[in-house]
Amino acid sequence: MFELYEPLLVGLRQLWKVVAPRWWLLTLCLGIGLSGWNLWASRFSSFGQVQAEPTPAATLTIVEPNDQIVVDVAGAVLHPGMYQLDRDARIGQAISRAGGFHPGVDDRVVAQTINLAEKLQDEDKVYVPFESDMAVTRTQQPAASGSLSINSATATQLQTLDGIGEKRAADIIAGRPYQQLSELVERNILSTSLFEQLQGDITL
């Protein structure tokens, strides 16, 4: 049976005699081949990967507060209307933006009824009374000491009255001029009970 494999064994012995002196060369070739394979495989795998794009950093939006207000200037001024002013503007500046006082306005009356240095707030209304408004006021009964004129008092002055806040003060100013105190109730600016409570503290 071994006779069948004898030619094969003889061939292997002869091959070994040829290869054995050069075994180091074979080992070197195998090492180079394995290194090349590993390098190729690593580059190939890197091409197949999807590079994740960096997420953009979140930005913080800062909303600057509005430094402008809008006020309504009406009455005895040259150009009544709405005007945009700086937040720290005064009543006198609003009247100037509206062209100043109408000709014939009594400076003494203005000095007594309007505080030109008062600071304005957004949505305020500035009303400069006409001479006719003052004539109506003079025909009324003398006002009690300490009472406020609903035709000329400022928003700050009106808010000193019991039950009058910023909103009601603005509504009173927006409804000027008044011919009678009862118009505050008729126009639903004040309730009947609050009007009766304030009758001794207000005048035209």
C-alpha positions as CSV (number, residue, x, y, z in Angstrom):
1,M,0.0,0.0,0.0
2,F,2.9,2.4,0.8
3,E,4.3,1.7,-2.6
4,L,1.4,3.8,-4.0
5,Y,2.5,7.0,-2.1
6,E,6.2,6.5,-2.5
7,P,6.5,8.7,-5.7
8,L,4.7,11.5,-3.8
9,L,6.9,11.2,-0.8
10,V,10.0,11.3,-3.0
11,G,8.7,14.5,-4.7
12,L,8.0,16.2,-1.3
13,R,11.6,15.3,-0.1
14,Q,13.1,16.9,-3.2
15,L,10.9,20.0,-2.9
16,W,12.0,20.4,0.8
17,K,15.6,20.1,-0.2
18,V,15.1,23.1,-2.6
19,V,12.9,25.2,-0.2
20,A,14.6,24.5,3.1
21,P,17.7,26.7,2.5
22,R,15.3,29.6,1.6
23,W,12.7,29.3,4.4
24,W,13.5,32.8,5.6
25,L,12.6,34.2,2.1
26,L,9.3,32.4,2.2
27,T,8.5,33.7,5.6
28,L,9.3,37.3,4.5
29,C,7.0,37.0,1.5
30,L,4.2,35.7,3.7
31,G,4.7,38.6,6.1
32,I,4.7,41.2,3.4
33,G,1.6,39.7,1.9
34,L,-0.3,39.7,5.2
35,S,0.7,43.3,5.9
36,G,-0.5,44.4,2.4
37,W,-3.8,42.6,2.9
38,N,-4.4,44.3,6.3
39,L,-3.6,47.7,4.9
40,W,-5.9,47.3,1.9
41,A,-8.7,45.9,4.1
42,S,-8.5,48.9,6.5
43,R,-8.6,51.5,3.7
44,F,-11.5,49.7,2.1
45,S,-13.5,49.7,5.3
46,S,-12.9,53.4,5.9
47,F,-14.4,54.2,2.5
48,G,-17.6,52.4,3.5
49,Q,-18.1,54.5,6.6
50,V,-20.4,57.6,6.5
51,Q,-18.6,60.5,8.2
52,A,-21.0,62.2,10.6
53,E,-21.2,66.0,10.0
54,P,-20.7,68.1,13.1
55,T,-23.9,69.5,14.6
56,P,-23.9,73.3,14.4
57,A,-23.7,75.0,17.7
58,A,-27.0,76.4,19.0
59,T,-27.3,80.1,18.7
60,L,-28.9,82.3,21.5
61,T,-31.1,85.0,20.2
62,I,-31.4,88.0,22.5
63,V,-34.4,90.1,22.0
64,E,-33.6,93.7,22.7
65,P,-36.4,95.6,24.6
66,N,-38.2,98.2,22.6
67,D,-37.0,101.6,23.6
68,Q,-39.8,103.5,21.8
69,I,-43.3,104.4,22.9
70,V,-46.3,105.7,21.0
71,V,-48.5,108.5,22.4
72,D,-51.6,110.3,21.2
73,V,-51.4,114.1,21.2
74,A,-54.7,115.9,20.9
75,G,-56.4,119.2,21.6
76,A,-54.9,122.6,21.1
77,V,-51.8,121.6,19.2
78,L,-50.8,122.3,15.6
79,H,-50.6,118.7,14.4
80,P,-52.7,116.3,16.5
81,G,-51.9,112.7,16.0
82,M,-49.9,109.7,17.2
83,Y,-46.2,110.1,17.7
84,Q,-43.3,107.7,18.4
85,L,-41.0,109.0,21.1
86,D,-38.1,107.7,23.3
87,R,-39.2,105.7,26.3
88,D,-38.1,108.4,28.7
89,A,-39.8,111.3,26.8
90,R,-41.8,114.0,28.6
91,I,-45.2,115.6,27.9
92,G,-43.4,118.7,26.7
93,Q,-41.5,116.7,24.1
94,A,-44.7,115.1,22.8
95,I,-46.3,118.6,22.4
96,S,-43.2,119.8,20.6
97,R,-43.4,116.8,18.2
98,A,-47.0,117.8,17.5
99,G,-46.0,121.3,16.3
100,G,-46.4,123.0,19.7
101,F,-49.4,124.8,21.1
102,H,-52.2,126.1,18.9
103,P,-52.2,129.9,18.5
104,G,-54.3,131.6,21.2
105,V,-53.6,129.0,23.9
106,D,-53.2,130.7,27.3
107,D,-49.8,129.9,28.7
108,R,-51.0,130.5,32.2
109,V,-53.7,127.9,31.8
110,V,-51.2,125.4,30.4
111,A,-48.9,126.0,33.3
112,Q,-51.7,125.4,35.7
113,T,-53.2,122.3,34.0
114,I,-50.3,120.4,32.3
115,N,-47.1,119.1,33.8
116,L,-44.7,119.4,30.9
117,A,-42.0,117.5,32.8
118,E,-44.1,114.4,33.4
119,K,-42.7,111.2,31.9
120,L,-44.9,109.5,29.3
121,Q,-45.8,105.8,29.1
122,D,-46.7,103.7,26.0
123,E,-50.3,104.4,24.8
124,D,-50.6,107.6,26.9
125,K,-52.8,110.4,25.6
126,V,-51.8,114.1,26.0
127,Y,-54.7,116.5,25.7
128,V,-54.1,120.3,25.6
129,P,-57.4,122.0,26.4
130,F,-58.8,124.7,24.0
131,E,-59.8,128.1,25.4
132,S,-63.4,127.0,24.9
133,D,-62.8,124.0,27.2
134,M,-61.6,126.3,29.9
135,A,-64.6,128.6,29.4
136,V,-66.9,125.6,30.1
137,T,-64.9,124.8,33.2
138,R,-65.3,128.4,34.4
139,T,-69.1,128.3,34.1
140,Q,-69.3,125.3,36.5
141,Q,-69.7,125.7,40.2
142,P,-66.4,126.3,42.1
143,A,-64.5,123.1,42.7
144,A,-64.0,121.8,46.1
145,S,-60.5,122.1,47.6
146,G,-58.2,119.3,46.3
147,S,-60.5,118.1,43.5
148,L,-59.1,117.1,40.2
149,S,-60.2,118.3,36.7
150,I,-61.0,115.4,34.5
151,N,-60.3,117.7,31.5
152,S,-56.7,118.6,32.5
153,A,-55.4,116.3,35.2
154,T,-52.5,114.1,34.2
155,A,-52.6,110.3,34.4
156,T,-50.5,110.3,37.5
157,Q,-52.8,112.8,39.2
158,L,-55.9,110.8,38.3
159,Q,-54.4,107.6,39.7
160,T,-54.3,109.3,43.2
161,L,-58.1,108.9,43.3
162,D,-59.5,105.8,45.0
163,G,-60.5,103.2,42.4
164,I,-58.6,104.8,39.5
165,G,-55.7,102.8,38.1
166,E,-53.6,103.1,35.1
167,K,-56.3,101.8,32.7
168,R,-59.1,104.0,34.0
169,A,-56.9,107.0,34.0
170,A,-56.0,106.4,30.4
171,D,-59.7,106.0,29.5
172,I,-60.6,109.3,31.2
173,I,-57.9,111.1,29.3
174,A,-58.9,109.5,26.0
175,G,-62.5,110.7,26.5
176,R,-61.7,114.4,26.7
177,P,-63.1,117.0,26.6
178,Y,-66.1,116.5,28.9
179,Q,-69.0,118.9,29.2
180,Q,-70.5,117.2,32.2
181,L,-69.1,114.9,34.9
182,S,-72.0,112.4,34.2
183,E,-70.4,111.6,30.8
184,L,-68.0,109.3,32.7
185,V,-70.9,107.0,33.4
186,E,-72.7,107.5,30.1
187,R,-69.6,106.5,28.2
188,N,-69.0,103.5,30.5
189,I,-65.7,104.9,31.7
190,L,-66.7,104.6,35.4
191,S,-69.3,102.5,37.0
192,T,-72.2,104.3,38.8
193,S,-71.0,103.3,42.2
194,L,-67.4,104.5,41.6
195,F,-68.7,107.7,40.1
196,E,-70.8,108.5,43.1
197,Q,-67.8,107.7,45.3
198,L,-65.6,110.2,43.4
199,Q,-68.1,113.0,42.8
200,G,-66.6,115.1,45.6
201,D,-63.0,114.6,44.3
202,I,-63.4,115.5,40.6
203,T,-64.5,118.5,38.6
204,L,-64.5,119.6,35.0
